[in-house]
Amino acid sequence: MNHLTVQQLSAALDGALGGPSLELVVHHLAHCHQCRDRQAGLARHDDALRRLLSQDPHDFFLDDLERRVEALVVAVMRGLPVPPMVTSSPLQSEEDPHAPAEPPLPARPELGRAGAIAHEAGFGRIGLKPTAAAQAPMGDPAEAKRLLEALERGETGDFTELTAQGLREHTSVDGPQFDLPGWIKQGTGTPKPGAAPRPREVQKLELFFENLNDRNANLPHDAVEEVFRREGAAKPESPAREVSGPPPLPFRSPSPPSPAPATPTFSMPAVPAPGAPAAAEPPIRLTPVSPPSAPEPHPLSRQLPVVSTRPSEQLERPDVVTRETPWRRAQASAKAGREPSLPIPPPHTTPVTDAYEQVSEPPRRPVPRVRPTPRFAAAWLLATASVGGLLVLLLVLQFLPPADSPGATAWRGFRLPSIRFAPGDTTSLESPPPDPALHSATTPFPVESPVPGGEFPLDGSPVDSTGLPSDSLATAADTLGPIPGR
Amino acid sequence: MDETPERPWTEPGQDPEWIIAAQRGDVASLLALVNAHRRPLWRACISITRHLGEAELLFQETLAHAARNLRAAPVARPVLPWLVRLARQIENAKLRGREPRPSVGLRRPSGEPWLAGARGSHWVDDEQRTLHAFAQLHSDDQWLLTMRLFERLPYADIARVTGIPVPRVMNRIALAREYIERVHELGEEAA
């Protein structure tokens, strides 16, 4: 079966065939899968080349390129100095092989505060479960009417910012949610007699409040969490929390505790473990000692998860609403003459290693390198060449036919002595065939053996080596003609 | 009225008017000519250099060279083949006596990274082998494939633009495709 040529396949791909040629190709392709596969391969490479090289850039790219060309052309035609040619992307010799494959994502300021809140809530971050609803809120006619009225008034802020109220109303997190038990919300301080024990919730309460004392009072909620995190790191034997970090921070605790100010106050009752006697201590009042000028934190910001436990990131992690980091807040307080609420040194000022002594070692003497002299190099080269030549000669002689083989001469090679590899190795035990040239007691003398081809002529005419008369030699010489050179 | 000729490779359109005006020193006519042919010229530069930055440089060099040599521009014929010929000559002159440019760059010719995405790494491997095979072709064969695959010109127009007979155009394009197929198969076997 004659297959189609690549010219036919290529022309069929380009639609350049017609008439009988097209019918022939179509008929053959309908029955020959091999030619179909080959044509599909050609078409696949065509598509790959079109994808790679047939680039159709945007108009703004060509406009920018044309502006540069315009400057060049105008300078050339008017005899002005030609400006340097500039490219928007690096040349092939200037490319960085270690550059990231993907450019950084552009900022999206159009998302506004809603985008920041959604980012903090975990949307779009791999491995982090969103704490808010992952679906759009349900339609509310009253809310829509309110938004329309706000749009008529020119207040478009409601369209770009999420309200905490709306989020709370439509929050439906897929999964378990943490919530305080009811007997804590009621503020009784002791579990109800008929209530079932809740060991898991009690463990959480022990985790947060077992070491709470007076020195942690009047601190913001975040600061208390930080204290527990670092104290837990200082006591690794505690199975409740495993956090690694520096030693406990020197938080300042006002003494005596000041009364609750007008700023937001988080009052939590001191709850003992179930079964333990009720504590006689008064309820602990946590009061933020941040500067009074700081605005009230957004209620949604307290529901956001703590993503990172590293102090540096926590210091630099801004508040969702105020966009103010704790470290900047402390710096602002220091500038204003107040003592900063978080006297944590910045991470870059803390040494990461202990002090050490630099031992100066005596400089090593460089070892002089011995360079070979020309005589030594020549002798070395001669010795190497001699040994190599001998090895090559031995190798060549080994591969030449042995002297006892038919047609071989004595100088062309020799046979190595046979080696017996195993007791059953019959090859090595075989004796060589007897040489007819060797004489022994039973070997007749060559003169006594008859000459093949008959008797010698008695008339003394010359014969050849086979005993035949020399007439055949003369005939052959006449056939070949005169010997050149004679 | 659309000033761009429908078939810029074979029909002159308004090219003669622009060229004559530009030869008299009219910069606006030359810029109008550049604007009319910028897209096919850009595609030619990309296929010649196979690199975004190099194509930008070649595009500017070509038009600057054309502005210097307007006297040599064809008057009664389309200008685009002349511009592309200039671009090919400039590229050959730049690479003469130097190491050839790597056939497959760090990025795609469009400047995008070699990311496979959901298609799998074999997709990128196939594309790189095809691009490598295309780069190994003779520059004339590359140009014939470019006119057929990217500009989608029929064989008759390719023959008219390049001055090569139609049967020879068909044969060379077919052999170029076969060469790409063979190099691709060799790459697959080596992998």
Interface residues (C-beta under 8 A of the other chain):
Chain A: T5 V6 Q7 L9 S10 A11 L13 D14 A16 R38 G41 L42 R44 H45 D46 A48 L49 R50 R51 L52 L53 S54 Q55 D56 P57 L62 L65 E66 R68 V69 E70 L72 V73 V74 V76 M77 R78 V82 M85 T87 S88 S89 P90 L91 Q92 E94 E95 P97 A99 A101 E102
Chain B: A22 G25 V27 L30 L31 V34 N35 R38 R39 W42 R43 I46 S47 R50 H51 L52 G53 E54 E56 L57 F59 Q60 E61 L63 A64 A67 R68 R101 P102 G105 L106 R107 R108 P109 S110 G111 P113 W114 L115 D126 E127 T130 L131 A133 F134 L145 T146 R148 L149 F150 P154 Y155 M170 N171 I173 A174 L175 R177 E178 I180 E181 H184
